[in-house]
């Protein structure tokens, strides 16, 4: 019986239209992002990456889902059948449940093609599922259901013609204002949930967030449909109990993405995957599909380094920690997050990556910089093939003499490792 | 004011619409002032100059049809002049309060964008009212505007001028052309057919 009513709700109510709107809107949003040559995004070839894309689409889809919820929530009064429905034997909460269930089916059905479009371009390059992605997937679904519940409750409590569009705009504003104001309250907004390459949700925070969304949904639906609305207080208290610790979590940049309090480095994603042949180039497992392209970019730099050197991608765990631990013969590839075009498995700007890697390679982690050190840095960053142009007379000479250049670079790296100022003076006197 | 006109305005919810648009304009001005005082990310005013006109035309949509469209259509003489008056009045209500709010809180450049967006979105609502009921004619405008807000165009040239016209600067011709064409097409369709059943 309920299944039949739900099917009717889906086909003849707002369900089918909502599913189409969610699917078309989400796909269009993805295509616009995809078509934009300037757009970069987190690497999508992992479970959390793909789900982050879906959550971001919530800035568009969330308000539309809320509007649909409000439209359905207010329909009894709008169609002037509310008095008529008070005499039917089926209790209101059962009718509401089937209406909401039809909308949930619609949202889910609409999201599946969006998810497919986000995942399809990078799926062949998927090298790692991603830690705790099912929890992130649950939060993504709860994001949309929260919007739906907000709309439904608003439509039921304020059953006016204008409720639906106003609710949509309110949900949009609630989603973007914390972004503009950089407020920690933004951590309660589902569309801005954190994500990042090589990171996974902290279990405790993820569970707290799931309970926060669930409690909100139950409170709102109870408020909308229960005979005794006071029952909504119970889940509301639970929601507040979850919201307080979540919204007061420190909101800061952790070196790779925002909201370090929500995420932690994912040890499996950060394990190194290296080329079989020498000289060895390593990237983290979450970026494994980029290894051939990265190898092509960094091998010319690697050829300039002392024999036996290798190069590995580095994840910045703590930006305040200063100098990274020194590993003999190891040069660093900057973390690869955001270096692909959105929904792509290719490096976006190879020259940029090479330049950054060379600059990182020649960075001397010394407390005070002398003029000699600065000049040596300028020379070093312009003599590696593929960089430049070399303007310093020493750089011009070294650029033409491979043996001398490689010896100079080896001496520079030794000086930089020990912060040896006399050695820097010697390097710029040659 | 004649009794007939007063009742007509009452039936179309004119006072409530004017009040709602005025409240939306005040909200625009207040939020602009609040953002202006803070140290926020650049581009904070785009949602205001886009969502404000959207709210205004959403409220105006209510006035495009009476309680019984079928009854109105059954009259011996259709009244395009009355519909034209509705379009003009709706245009004034949708444009003037948001523009005043823009002038008061955002400056001339943003006000030009507010006026253009009000014109274009009203055209979209008028077009929609011909194919769907007036009570739902705000839906395409809402869907489109939220889409543009969620995916703001990053370029001020090429295809972005066309699909993202509400979020382009006010001194570019193409977005203005689109807005005016939408209004003209919407008004023509509304004058000819009236609201959908």
Interface residues (C-beta under 8 A of the other chain):
Chain A: X21 X25 X28 X29 X32 X33 X36 X38 X39 X57 X59 X60 X63 X64 X67 X78 X161 X162 X165 X166 X168 X169 X172 X173 X176 X179 X180 X181 X182
Chain B: X20 X35 X38 X40 X41 X44 X47 X51 X54 X55 X58 X59 X62 X135 X138 X139 X142 X143 X146 X147 X149 X150 X151 X154 X163
